[in-house]
Amino acid sequence: MIDLGRDREKAILVGLHTDRTDTRIWKLAFEELTGLVETAGARVVASLVQNRSEADPATYIGKGKLQELTALAEELEADIIVFDSELTPVHVRNLENCLPCKVLDRTQIILDIFAERAKTKEGKLQVELAQLSYLMPRLSGKGKAMSRLGGGIGTRGPGETKLEIDRRRIRGKIADLKTELREVRLHRSTQRQRRKKQQVPVIALVGYTNAGKSTILHALTERFGAGSQTTAEGQNRLFDTLDPTARKIGLPQGGTVIVTDTVGFIQQLPHHLIDSFRATLEETNEADVLLHIVDASHPAHDIQMDTVYQVLNELHVLDKPIITVFNKMDYLNGEFLPDDPKALYTVKMSALNGNGLPQLMQAIDSCINTKSQHMSVILPYDEGSLTSALHERCKVYQQRFLENGIYLDLDAVPELAKQLERFQVNPEILEKENKV
């Protein structure tokens, strides 16, 4: 992520704690900023915090604090100063006129990390759209910053060569990107329709960044994967997954499901990213069950859970069944009582050592196969797609090939049970006919 031919950029973090912000939530967000900046490739050399009723409309922090920050930046020879909230164009212009180095905010750091993580064409399109949407209102007065955009944090990504173009060309580029992403959404919609036609349930992994979603998907695929599949093991870093991954796994009581991994959430997730990554986040809209992964070892996991639910509420998916997985239990000492009133089931587990994995599979199975109906049917031979769906979705106890079709004795999930009603037979009458 960083240029190994030079030293890591030295960063100073600036935080503003206002009266309207909950102290625990603010501390979590400010602590996360250190991780974000280091993930982006810089080295945090100092931090400065101011408590005041509200942000200064001109310079974000007060005049005295700004003078202190200027002196600190000169003393430490800082390369960048990162502010803990999204700065307005006025803030940026005034701060750049006062400070001796590059000025960035939390949103730019997150965008920079996303630019580095995006590997697929879809991911790069989404990041570029977010970058240009952020840049658009900030074009005026870039002055000093534009002369420093030769490299480093805040200047990377697919859109980096377009940062000096005018508003008209940026508007045109944004329109082009939105058109391309509409095609991506159409393609994803087609894929989802194909899944619906095959009637294979979808489980979407959601959660705070670095909670262990990718590691859990890897563990599920390794142990219960259907067919030849490989999944990269998750790494202990922020936003390890940008591009969604889908894998098919088998259920203990029969049938299969598709599990998809999604981008992690974080405090103050930029709205540019939520809008730009709509095509990816729509995977949660089409899911049958949400698997909410929580880092149980994190001291502020309750705040992280609230953040996830805020984003899920924005996506209008809180009406779906939720299984909350309290992960990383191996890091905890003592008793831990999992609690999530929004969840249908809660599971304690460690994705690294596999503890709790069978309980998780049982919870998934219970969610998917709730209210299954025991049925005996004879399917005509031309109902091949329905036969395949039954083997994918249902627990099949018996299958026999008869002259007039395929006899199946099974537990059918509700949506398939309705389709099977016209093929239903009495197994006792069938047995008597066979004996005659």
N, C-alpha and C positions, 0 to 999 in steps of 0.2 A: 504494500500500500504506500510506503514511503520511498523516497529516492535514497537508495543505500549509498549513493556517492556523496551525500552531504549529511550533516548532523541533523538530528530531529529538531523540528521547529520548537522553540520555547514559547510556552503559552501561559498567560495569566488569566485566571477565571474571575469574573465579576458577578456577584449575586446581589439581588435586591429583594429583601423580605419586607413585604407591605403588611399593613394591619389586616387586609382582607384575605390573606393567605394563611391556611392552617399550617402551623409550625412543622408538624411531622411530615406533611405532604411536601412542603417547601424543602426541608432538609433532604428528603429522599431524592427530589429532582436535582438539587444542587450536587449531591454526592454522585448521582448518575452522570452529571456533566463531566466529571473527572474521567469516568470510564469512557464516555463518548469521545472526548478529546484524545485520550490515549489510544482508543481504537482507531481513530482517524490518523494516528501516526505522530502526534506531537507529544511533548514532554511538559507536564504541568510544573511550573517553577514557583508559582505563588497564587494566592487567591485573596480577593478583597470582597467584603460583604458590607452592605449598608442597610440599616433599618430605617424606614421612613413610611409615611402614610400612603404615598403613591409615587409612581415614577415621575421624574422631572420631564415635562413635555418636550424640552429642548435637548437634554443630554442624558436622559434616563436616570443617572445618578446626580447627586447634588454637586454644586460648584466646588466645594472644598474636597469632596471625595474624588472628583475628577482631577484636581491638582495633585492629590496624593497618588492617584493611579498613573498619571503622567510621569511623575518622579520615579515611581517604582518600575515602570516600563523602561525608562532610560537607564536606571541603575542595573537592572537585570538583563538589559539588551534583549528584551522580548521581541519575538517575531510576530506573534498574534495575541490579541486580547479577545476573549470569548465571553459574551454576555449570556446570562442564564435564561433569557426570554427572547422572543422574536422582536427585533428592533424595528421601529418605524423608519421610513425613508428620511425623515427629519433627524431622528436620532443618529442614523448612520452618517449623514452629511456633517453634522456638527461634531460628532466624536472623531471623525477622520481629520477634521481641521485642527483638533486639539491634541490628538495622540500621535506618537512617533512611529506607530506600526499598524499592521493590518487589523481591521475591526471585523469580527464575525459574531454571529449569534448562534443559539442552540439549534435553530432550524437549519442553518447552513452546515453545521457539523453533521447533523443527521443526514442531510442530503448528500454530503460528501461520502459518508460511509455507504449509503445506498448506491452511489455511483460506482464505488469500488466493488461492492458485492454483486451487482447485477451482471449476470453472465449471458442470459438468453436475450434474444431480440426484444421480446415482450418486456422484460425487466428494464432494459436500456431505454426503451421508448417511454416507459412510465417514469423513470428517473428524470429523463430529459424534460418531459412535460412539467414535472414538479419543479425542476430547477428554473425553467423559463417562466413559469407562473409566479415563482418567488421573485425573480429578477425584474419582471415587467414594471411594477410600480416603483422600483428602486433605480431605474436607469438615470434619472436626472440627478445631477450632482455627484456622480461616481468619481469624477475628477481624479483625486489622488489615488483612489483604489484601483482605477483602471490601469494606471501605470505600473501597478504591482501584480497584475494578474498573469504573470509569466509562469506561475506554478505554485505548488504548495496546497495546503488544506484550504478548502472553500473554492477552489478553482478547477477541480478535477471533474471528470465525467463526460458523457456523450455530448453535453452542450457546451463544453469549455471553449471551443473555437468560435462560438457564436455570441460570446458575452459582450462584444463591442458593437454589435449590429444595432440598428435603430429600432424604434418601437414598431414601425410598420412591418419590418421583416420578422420581428419576434412574434407579432400577432399572426402573421402568415404561417410561421413555423408551428406555433401553438395549434392553429387550425389544422395543419397537416398531421400533427401528432395525434390530435383528437380523432381525426378520420381513420388513421391507422389503428388506433386503439379501439375504435368502434368495430373494426374488422376483427380484431383480437377477441373482443367480447362476443361477437357473432360466432366466431370459431369455438370459443369456450361454451357458448350456449348450445351449439350443435353437438359438442361432446357430451354435455349434460343431458341433452335430449336422448342421445344414444344410450347413455347409462339408464335413463328412465325407462326406455323401451326394453332394455335388458332386465330392468327391474332389480338392479343390484343396489342395496342401500349405501349411502355415503356418510362417512364419519369425518368431520372436520376438526383438526387439532387447532385450538386457539390458546392464547396465553401471553403472558408478559415475555419480553425478550429475555433469552437466556434461562428460561424456566425448564428447558429440557425436552421441548417438543420433538426435535429431530432425533434425539437419542431414544425417545419412546417409540417413534415410528420405526427406527432401526431395530429396536428390540422386538417389536411386534412382527416385523417382516422376517427377521431371523428365525423366530420361533413358530410363527403361525402363517407365514407367507404362502400364498397359493401360486404354485408354478415357480419358474426361474426368475427371481427378482433380486436386485441388490439395492441397498440404500446406504448412502454415506453416513457414517456415524457423526452425530453432532459434536461441535466443538464448543469449548467454554469461552464464548465471545459474543458480544452484542450483535444482533441482526445477522446471525449465521445463515439464516434462510431467507432469501428474497423471492426466488422463483418457486412456485408451488410444486410439490412432489406428490404423486398419487401411487398408492400400492394396494394390491388386493390381498386380503388375509382371510383365512378360514375360521369359522366360529365353532366353539366346542360342541354345540348341539346340531351342527350341520348348517350348510349355507355359507356364503361368503359376503364380505363387505369391502368397499373401497375406502381407504383411509387417506386423507389429504393433509399435507403440512402447509401452514400458512405463515405469512410474515408476523413476527412478534410485535406486540404493542409496547408503548412506553409512555411515561408522563409527558404531557404536552406534545403528543405526536402531531407533527405539522399537518394542518388541514390540506395543504397542497399534496401531501403524500396520500392521505385518505382518498382524495378526489382522483389523483393520478393512478393509484393502485386499485381503483374500483373493480377493474376486470378480475384482479386476483382475489380481492376480498369477497367477490360475489360467490366464491366457492362456499362460503359460510351460509349464504342465502339458500343454496340448493341442498345443503346437507340435511340428512334425516336426524342426526344426533351431533351435538357439539361436545368435544372432549376438551375440557378446560384444564390446562396444565398449570400447576402452581408450584413455585419453588418454596416448599415448606420451611426450608432452612433460612430463608431471608427474614430478617427481623421486621420488615414492613410488608410482609406478604399480603396482609389484609388491604393495604393501600393499593398494591399491585392488582389484586383481584378487583377492587372497585374501578381501577383504570380500565381493565379489560371489559368489564360490564358496561362502562360508559361508551366505549367504542362499539360493542355489540348492540347497544341500544340505538346508536346512530345508524347501524346497519339493519335495524329492525328484525333481529333474529332471536330476541330473548324469549320468544314463545316456543322455541324448539327444546326438546329434552336435552338436559345437560348432565354430563358425568364429570365431576370435578376430581382430578387426580392430584393428590398432594405428593409431589415428587421430591427426590433428594432426602428421603427419610434417613438415609445412612449418615447424613451430616448432623443429625440431631441426637442429643443426649437427653434422656428423660421422657416423660409422657407428653404426647402431642394429641390433642383432640381435634380432629378435622371438623370444620363447620362451614357449611355453605347452604343457606336456606334456599338458594335458587337452583340447587342441584337435585336431580332425581336420585342419584347415587353419588357417594364419595368413596374414594379408594386411596389408601396409603401405599406408596411404593417407592422403590429405588430403580430407576431405569438402568443404572450402571450394573447392578448385580442381579437384576431380575426379580427381586422380592416384590410381591404384590401383583405380578403380571397375570397369574391365573385369575385373581380376583377382578382385575380390570377386564379381562376377557369375559368373565361371567356377567359383569355389569353391562358390557356392550351387548352380549347375547340377550340379556333380559330386556334391554331397551328395544332391540330390533325385533325380537320375537314375542313381544307382549301381546297377549290375547290371541295366540295362535290357535287355530281350529283344526281338530283332527278330522280328516276326510279320506274317503276312498273314491277314486275317480277312474274313468276310462277316457283317455285322451285320444282323439283321432290321430292317425300318423301324420296328417298335414299340419298338426299343431306343434311343430318342432321347436319353435322359439319359446312357446309357453312351457314345454317340457324342460328346456334348458334353464328357463327362469326358475322353475320349481326346484331343480337340483341346486341352483345357485343360492336361492333364498330360503328354502324350507328344509326341514328334517324329513327325509324320505326313508321309510322303514322297509318298504317292499316295492319291487318293480317286476312286472311280468308282461311279456309280449303276447297279446291275444290276436285273434283273427281280425277283430274290429277296432283294435287300438292298443294303447299301452295302459296297463292297470298300475296305479300308484296308490300306496297307502302312506299317508304323510300328515305332518302338522303344517298347515298352511298359514302364512302371515295374513293379516286382515285384507290388505289390498288385493292379494292373489286369491284369497278364499272366495271373493265375490265373483271373480272370473271363472272359478271352478264349479260354481253351483250347477250350471247346466250340464256338466259332465259327471256329476256325483252319482254313485251307485251304492246299492246295499251290499256290503261284502258277504253277508250271510247267504243271500240269494245267489251270488256269484259262486260261492263254494258248493252250494247244492247242485247248481247246473254243471259244475265240473265233475261231480260225483256220478251224475246220471250217465 
